[in-house]
Amino acid sequence: MQRESKTEMIRVAAQDGALVLDESLRLPGRGGYLHPRVECLQKFIRSKVKEFRSLRLRLSLDERIYIAALIQARLDRKAALE
């Protein structure tokens, strides 16, 4: 099984205390990466770990759902263009 590179993953960055998708991979500050697959997004939402360690932020369930929805919308747009 081939490992995915970070360019295939989606970067999430902390900007002024808010989480944003870093599509350009150039936003300053701490960032974390998520796999853009439905099963990974569901696992991210259900995670019992409250801290996104690479961001050094505690995430509520609402924040996790919000980020997963942003990623899913991006995937839907990408699929519509193909």
KOLDRENDREN-451804 format. One line per 10 residues: number of its first residue (from 1); their letters; for each residue x negated, y negated, z negated of N, C-alpha, C. Coordinates in nm, 2 decimals. Layout:
NUM = a = X/Y/Z/X/Y/Z/X/Y/Z; ...
end
This chain:
1 = mqresktemi = -0.08/0.12/0.00/0.00/0.00/0.00/-0.09/-0.12/0.00; -0.06/-0.21/0.09/-0.14/-0.33/0.10/-0.10/-0.44/0.01; -0.19/-0.51/-0.06/-0.15/-0.62/-0.15/-0.12/-0.74/-0.08; -0.02/-0.82/-0.12/0.01/-0.94/-0.06/-0.09/-1.05/-0.11; -0.12/-1.14/-0.02/-0.21/-1.25/-0.05/-0.13/-1.36/-0.11; -0.19/-1.46/-0.18/-0.12/-1.57/-0.24/-0.05/-1.66/-0.13; -0.10/-1.65/-0.01/-0.04/-1.73/0.10/0.10/-1.68/0.13; 0.13/-1.55/0.10/0.26/-1.49/0.13/0.35/-1.50/0.00; 0.29/-1.55/-0.10/0.37/-1.57/-0.23/0.41/-1.72/-0.23; 0.50/-1.75/-0.32/0.56/-1.88/-0.33/0.50/-1.95/-0.46
11 = rvaaqdgalv = 0.44/-2.07/-0.44/0.38/-2.14/-0.56/0.49/-2.22/-0.62; 0.50/-2.21/-0.75/0.58/-2.30/-0.83/0.49/-2.39/-0.92; 0.52/-2.52/-0.92/0.43/-2.61/-0.99/0.51/-2.69/-1.09; 0.45/-2.73/-1.19/0.51/-2.82/-1.30/0.48/-2.96/-1.26; 0.58/-3.04/-1.23/0.56/-3.18/-1.20/0.65/-3.27/-1.29; 0.58/-3.34/-1.38/0.65/-3.43/-1.47/0.75/-3.35/-1.56; 0.71/-3.23/-1.60/0.80/-3.15/-1.69/0.90/-3.07/-1.61; 0.91/-3.09/-1.48/1.01/-3.01/-1.40/0.94/-2.91/-1.31; 1.01/-2.80/-1.28/0.96/-2.70/-1.19/1.00/-2.73/-1.05; 0.91/-2.73/-0.96/0.93/-2.75/-0.82/0.86/-2.64/-0.73
21 = ldeslrlpgr = 0.92/-2.61/-0.62/0.85/-2.52/-0.52/0.74/-2.61/-0.46; 0.62/-2.55/-0.45/0.51/-2.62/-0.39/0.49/-2.56/-0.25; 0.56/-2.60/-0.15/0.56/-2.54/-0.02/0.43/-2.57/0.05; 0.37/-2.69/0.02/0.24/-2.73/0.08/0.12/-2.66/0.01; 0.14/-2.60/-0.10/0.03/-2.54/-0.18/-0.07/-2.65/-0.22; -0.03/-2.77/-0.24/-0.13/-2.88/-0.27/-0.09/-2.97/-0.38; 0.02/-2.94/-0.45/0.07/-3.03/-0.56/-0.04/-3.02/-0.67; -0.06/-3.13/-0.74/-0.16/-3.12/-0.85/-0.10/-3.05/-0.97; -0.18/-3.02/-1.06/-0.13/-2.96/-1.18/-0.13/-2.81/-1.18; -0.08/-2.75/-1.29/-0.08/-2.61/-1.30/0.03/-2.55/-1.21
31 = ggylhprvec = 0.00/-2.43/-1.16/0.10/-2.36/-1.08/0.10/-2.22/-1.10; 0.20/-2.15/-1.06/0.22/-2.01/-1.07/0.27/-1.95/-0.94; 0.26/-1.83/-0.92/0.31/-1.76/-0.79/0.41/-1.66/-0.82; 0.51/-1.65/-0.73/0.61/-1.55/-0.74/0.62/-1.48/-0.60; 0.65/-1.35/-0.60/0.68/-1.28/-0.48/0.81/-1.32/-0.42; 0.82/-1.35/-0.29/0.95/-1.39/-0.24/1.04/-1.27/-0.20; 1.06/-1.18/-0.29/1.14/-1.06/-0.26/1.25/-1.06/-0.37; 1.37/-1.02/-0.32/1.49/-1.02/-0.41/1.46/-0.95/-0.54; 1.40/-0.83/-0.53/1.38/-0.75/-0.65/1.29/-0.82/-0.75; 1.19/-0.89/-0.70/1.10/-0.97/-0.78/1.17/-1.09/-0.85
41 = lqkfirskvk = 1.25/-1.16/-0.77/1.33/-1.27/-0.82/1.42/-1.22/-0.93; 1.49/-1.11/-0.92/1.58/-1.06/-1.02/1.50/-1.02/-1.14; 1.38/-0.96/-1.13/1.30/-0.93/-1.24/1.25/-1.05/-1.31; 1.22/-1.16/-1.24/1.18/-1.29/-1.30/1.29/-1.34/-1.38; 1.41/-1.34/-1.33/1.53/-1.39/-1.41/1.55/-1.31/-1.53; 1.54/-1.18/-1.52/1.57/-1.09/-1.64/1.46/-1.08/-1.74; 1.34/-1.13/-1.71/1.23/-1.12/-1.79/1.25/-1.16/-1.93; 1.21/-1.08/-2.03/1.22/-1.12/-2.17/1.11/-1.21/-2.22; 1.01/-1.22/-2.14/0.90/-1.31/-2.17/0.94/-1.45/-2.14; 0.94/-1.54/-2.24/1.00/-1.67/-2.22/0.90/-1.77/-2.16
51 = efrslrlrls = 0.77/-1.74/-2.16/0.67/-1.83/-2.11/0.62/-1.79/-1.98; 0.61/-1.89/-1.89/0.55/-1.87/-1.76/0.40/-1.90/-1.79; 0.32/-1.80/-1.81/0.19/-1.82/-1.87/0.10/-1.91/-1.78; 0.10/-1.89/-1.65/0.01/-1.98/-1.57/0.05/-2.12/-1.57; 0.18/-2.15/-1.60/0.22/-2.29/-1.61/0.21/-2.34/-1.75; 0.20/-2.25/-1.85/0.20/-2.29/-1.99/0.33/-2.36/-2.03; 0.44/-2.31/-1.97/0.57/-2.36/-2.00/0.66/-2.25/-2.05; 0.75/-2.29/-2.14/0.86/-2.20/-2.18/0.97/-2.23/-2.08; 1.03/-2.12/-2.03/1.14/-2.14/-1.93/1.27/-2.08/-1.99; 1.38/-2.16/-1.98/1.51/-2.11/-2.02/1.56/-2.02/-1.91
61 = lderiyiaal = 1.67/-1.95/-1.94/1.74/-1.87/-1.84/1.78/-1.96/-1.72; 1.84/-2.07/-1.75/1.89/-2.16/-1.65/1.77/-2.21/-1.56; 1.66/-2.23/-1.61/1.54/-2.27/-1.53/1.50/-2.16/-1.44; 1.50/-2.04/-1.49/1.46/-1.92/-1.41/1.56/-1.90/-1.30; 1.69/-1.91/-1.33/1.79/-1.90/-1.22/1.78/-2.01/-1.12; 1.75/-2.13/-1.16/1.73/-2.24/-1.07/1.61/-2.21/-0.97; 1.50/-2.17/-1.02/1.38/-2.14/-0.94/1.41/-2.03/-0.84; 1.48/-1.92/-0.89/1.51/-1.81/-0.81/1.61/-1.85/-0.70; 1.70/-1.94/-0.73/1.80/-1.99/-0.63/1.72/-2.08/-0.52; 1.63/-2.16/-0.56/1.55/-2.23/-0.46/1.47/-2.14/-0.37
71 = iqarldrkaa = 1.41/-2.04/-0.43/1.33/-1.94/-0.35/1.43/-1.87/-0.25; 1.54/-1.82/-0.30/1.64/-1.75/-0.22/1.69/-1.84/-0.10; 1.71/-1.97/-0.13/1.76/-2.06/-0.03/1.65/-2.07/0.08; 1.52/-2.08/0.04/1.41/-2.09/0.13/1.40/-1.96/0.22; 1.42/-1.85/0.16/1.42/-1.72/0.23/1.53/-1.71/0.33; 1.65/-1.76/0.29/1.77/-1.76/0.38/1.75/-1.85/0.50; 1.69/-1.97/0.48/1.66/-2.06/0.59/1.56/-2.00/0.68; 1.46/-1.94/0.63/1.35/-1.87/0.71/1.41/-1.76/0.79; 1.50/-1.68/0.73/1.57/-1.57/0.80/1.66/-1.62/0.91; 1.72/-1.74/0.89/1.81/-1.79/0.99/1.73/-1.84/1.11
81 = le = 1.61/-1.88/1.09/1.53/-1.93/1.20/1.47/-1.82/1.29; 1.46/-1.70/1.23/1.40/-1.59/1.30/1.49/-1.53/1.40
end
